C-alpha cells in the first residue's frame, strides 16, 4: 500500500507541471531556480519517469501522452558518432546543440544515457503493449544508441550511481538482443564496480541521501530484471549492505541522515527532497518519509519527486523489521570507518543531536555538494542544521558531542538554519543548542529568515607559530533541556 501511495501521490504532484503541448515536464518551483525561472525548461530524465507512470494508467489519454513523451525523448537523443555526447539526450528540451568542443555538464550530461536508458528498459519490460510494436522497436534502438555511445573509461568504477546503471543496461540490452559480448561487457563492469565497493564495504560516493536513492534504483533493477544470475545475487547482497549502512546514519527522531556527505544538495531532508526518502516512503508510508511539505508552493529539489513511479515499481515489500528501522530510533551510537583514498568518517548520533565529519588529505576546492562537517539537532518543532561551507582540505574528527577541526584555510564559514542564532562569549547559540568554540572566535551574520552564516576566525597566533601553520579548533555541542540520558549508547566500529 505504501508503494501504491508513493506512485499515486508523486504522479499526481508531477501532473501539475506536465506540458501537454511539448509532452514533457516543466522545471517546478524550487528546482534550478538559481539557474532558470520555474516553468522555463523541460526536464529530460524526469519526463521519462513521469511517462513511465502514465503508461501504467487506466486512462487511454494518459497512455497516449506517455507515448508522445517517449517520441520527444527519442527525438532529442544525439546520434553523432565520434562526438563526446554521442548517444546521450539533450540536458533539457531547450538546450542548444553542444558546441565544438563541448563542455561536459554544461553543454551535455553524459549520464542521461543511463538515466533515460534504464527507464526506457523498464517501459519495455512493463508496458510494451501500451507503447505498441513499432514504438518499442524505436525505444530499443534508442537504448542501443545510448549503450553504444557510452565509451569505456568514461564512468569510473567509483562513480557509483551511473556505474551501477551502466553495468545493468549493457547486460540487459545484450540479453535482449542476443549479444553475448555486450552481456559480458556489462557483467565485467558490474564486477569491477562491486570490487571497488567491497574494498571498504561502501561506495566512494559515500552517504549521499540523493545518490544512494539512485544506487538503490540500480540495485533493485539488477534484481527485478536480472540479465544474468550474477546481477540477481550480487544486487541483493549490495542492496542489503547499502540499506544497513544508510540506516546507521539515519535518525527517525530528527528525520535526517547524519553527515558527513560526499554529495548532498542540502543537508536537511525535511527542507529539500532527497531520493532516499522515496524508498523510505515505499517501505513505511508517507508519514515516515523525511520530506518537505508536498503542498508547499515551492519545494527545494522537488523535481526528484518525479522518480516516485519508478521507485514504487521497484521497491521490495517491507516487513515489520524494515519498517521499524526507519520509524524507531534505535539508540545512541558512535561510528568510525575508513573509506578509499585516505578518507576517514566519524559520527555521533543520539536522539536529539547528530554530528558528523570527514577527514582527508584532499583539497575539495569549495565543492558545494561535499559536506565534510555537519550537525543536526532538535530545534522546537523543526530540525536545526549546520554545515561547513566551501570546503577545502580538512582534518576533522567527531568524539561524542565534540568535534576537532583543522582546516587548511582560515577563516572558515558555517551555515546555520535555526529560528535564532547569535554569537556568545565562547562561541554561538540557537534557541536549542549552544556551541562552544575553542581556538577560534565566532561572528554571526543573518542572511535570511532563520538562516545564518557563522564565520570562525583564528584567535591570535601563538608565539613562534610559522606563517601558514595549520591550526585547529574544537567545537562542543550542548543541547538546552538535555535529554542525552534517555537512551543507552551503542558504539559501532566499521572496517
Beta strands, then each sheet from edge to edge (+ up, - down):
strand 1: 18-19
strand 2: 24-26
strand 3: 42-43
strand 4: 250-251
strand 5: 256-257
strand 6: 332-339
strand 7: 343-350
strand 8: 353-359
strand 9: 373-379
strand 10: 382-388
strand 11: 394-399
strand 12: 402-407
strand 13: 412-417
strand 14: 421-424
strand 15: 427-430
strand 16: 433-438
strand 17: 440-448
strand 18: 451-458
strand 19: 473-479
strand 20: 489-493
sheet 1: 1+ 2- 3+
sheet 2: 4+ 5-
sheet 3: 17+ 18- 13+ 10- 9+ 8- 7+ 6- 20-
sheet 4: 11+ 12- 19+ 16- 15+ 14-
end
